[in-house]
């Protein structure tokens, strides 16, 4: 069964095109993905501290020696932050346009340029076959709600992890509150309405069940709450 499942693809070509359409404003704070840059201020420290477990202030060498894979990296918003902390980072994405954007943007910040991520135009299914049990951490940030087959996607992510490695998944929860805020943010043009499909949002127990079938357990669940009128992110971290 595992062999048959892994042969399937999680790639949704319609979703890829939606994201390709955003590439001109990908790195703009005022653009469609600007809110993700705000989220990074909370998410990156949490993930990094989970990987090092030192309690010390994060530095450019905090993640040195750690191999990190970002799946669905797009233009590199998340990937670059791990590079700044010294990790050996690989970003994979099925969009050649976004991978080209990520490579070009890695020259902008000297901290990233000094420790450039490896960007590959490929799928997680193919990459996990080439690099099984390879990474200390796998990150899927705002991706599971855009894939065609979440079972195949998460199975492939797990396959790329070293035994005892950590996976970090960020995604809107499928609640009516999340639906309301998606509509509000769309109405305010914070995030294009067509980019978020409520029916594709995933509930925590759905993701947990798939991970459990792949011999992974959920250690921690943390919430973020974005207030578009204040342009601030609140968290229970």
N, C-alpha and C positions, 0 to 999 in steps of 0.2 A: 504493500500500500504506500509506503513512504516513497519508493522509487517512482510510482505512478504520479503521486501528488507533486513531487518536486519537479517533474517534467512540465507541469502547467506554468502559466505566466501570471504574474500579478500586475503587469503593465496595462494601464488604461490609456490608450492613445488620445482620447478626448481630454483627459485630465492633463496630459503632457502639453497639449496645445494651449490649454487655458493658462498654464504656467509660462509657456514660451511667450505668450502675449504680454507678460508682465516684465520681461527682461530689461526693457529700457528704464524702468523705475525700481528695479529690484533692490538697489542699495540706498534708495532715498528714504529719509525719515518721514517725509510727507507722502510717500508712495503707498501702494497697496499692501506692502509687506513691512511697513515701518513699525507696526506694532510688535513684530517678531524681534526687532532690535531691542525694544523695551523688555520683552519677555526674557531675552538673553541675560539681562542684568540680574535676574533671579535664578534662572535655570542653570546657567553655566557654573556659578559657584557651588550650587547644590550637587550637580553631577560630579564636578571635579573633587569635591570633598568626599563624596562617596567612593571615589576611586583611590584617593590617597589615605583617607582616614587618619590624618595627622593632627587636624585641628589648628594647623599653622596657617598664617596668611598666605594666600595663593601668590605664586611668583612665576616668572618665565620658565622656571625649571620644575615646577610642581608636578607635572605629568611626564617628565622626561623618562623614557623607557617604556611608556605605556603605548600600546597600539590601539588606536580608536578608529572605528569605521562609522561614517555617517551615511545612511542609506536614504536616497532621495535628497541629495545635498543641494540641488538647485544651483544657485549662484554662489553658495558658500557662506551664507550668513552664520550658520552654526559651526561649520567646519573651521573657519578662521579663528574662532574663539579658543578652540582646543589647541590649535597650532601656537597661539600666543602663550599658552601654558606649557609648551615644550613637548607635547605629545607627538607621536608619529601618526599623523592623521591621513586617512584615505577617505575620499568622498566619491560615491558612485551615484550616477543618475542616468536614466535612459534617454535624456534629452541632450543631443550634441550641442545645441545652442547654449544651454545653461552651463554645461561643462566648460565650454569655451569662455563664457562670461566669468565663471569661477576662477579659471586659470589666469585670466587677464586681471581680475581684481586682486589676486594674491600678490600682485606687485605694488599695490597702493600703500599698505601699511608695512613699515620696515620690520616690525616684529614678525609679521607673517612671512614676508619675503626672506627673512633669515631662517625660517623653518617651514618652507612651503609644503602645503598638503599635496598629496598625490591625488589627482582627479582622473577618474576613469568613466568613459561613456559606456556603461554596461548596466545590466540588471542585477539585483541581489541574488536571483536564482543562479545566474552564471558565475557571479563572483564567489558565492559561497562554495561552489563546486571546486573552484580553483584555489580557494583559501579556506579550507575547512578547519575548524578549531584553532583559529589564527589570532583573533582579536581579544584584548582585555575588556573592551567595551564596544557595544554596537548601539548607535543612536538612530532612532527613527522619529524625527520631530515634524509634526504636522504632515504625516504621510499616510497613516493607516486609513484615514478617511478619504483617500484619493486612489486607493489601489483597487484592482479588479477582483482580486482573490486574496482576502486577508489571511486565510489559512496557509496558503502557499508562501505568502510574504513573510509571515512570522516564523514559519518553519525554516525558511532560508536564512533569516536573520540569526536564529538560534544556531544553525549549522555553522555559521562563521565565527561563533564565540568559542573561546577557550573554555575548557571545563572550569567552572567557578567564576567565569566572567560575568559581567553585568550588562544588562540591556536597559536602555532608557527610552521610554515611549512618551511622547507628548501628543495630546489630541483633545479636541473638544468632546465632552461627554454628551451622550444623546439624552438630554433632558429638555423639558419645555423652556426652562430658563435659558439654556444654551441656544435653543432655537430663537427665542426672543432677542437675545443679544446679537445673534448672527444677523437677524433682520435689521436691528437698530444700526449695527456697524455698517451693513450694506447700504442702508438709507443715508448714512452720513458719509458714504463713499470711503470709509476707513478700509474696508475690504470689499472688493467687487462681489455683488450678490451671486453671480454665476460661479464664483470660485468655491462657495460653500454649499454643499447639498446636505440638508439635515438628515435625510434618510440614510446617508452613508456615514453619519457619525456613529461611533462605537461606544457601547456601554462598557464599564470597567469589568463586569463579570464575564462579558463576551471575550474580551481580550485575555483575561485571566484564565479562562477555560482553555483557550487555544495554547497559551503558554504552558499550562499544566500538562496538556497532551504531549508537549515537547520537552517534558522533564524540567521545566522552569517554574519557579515559584515567585509570586509577587511579594517583595519585601516591604516596600513603602509606596504609599499613594499620597501625593501632594497636590493641592489645588491652587490655581491662579485665577484671579478675577480681574478683568479689565474694564475700567470705566471710561468709555470713549469721550464723555463730556469733560473729564478731567485729564484725559490722556495719561492715566496712571495705572500701574499694575499692582494689585494687592495679592498677598499670598499667605498661606498658613504654614509656610516653611519655617 
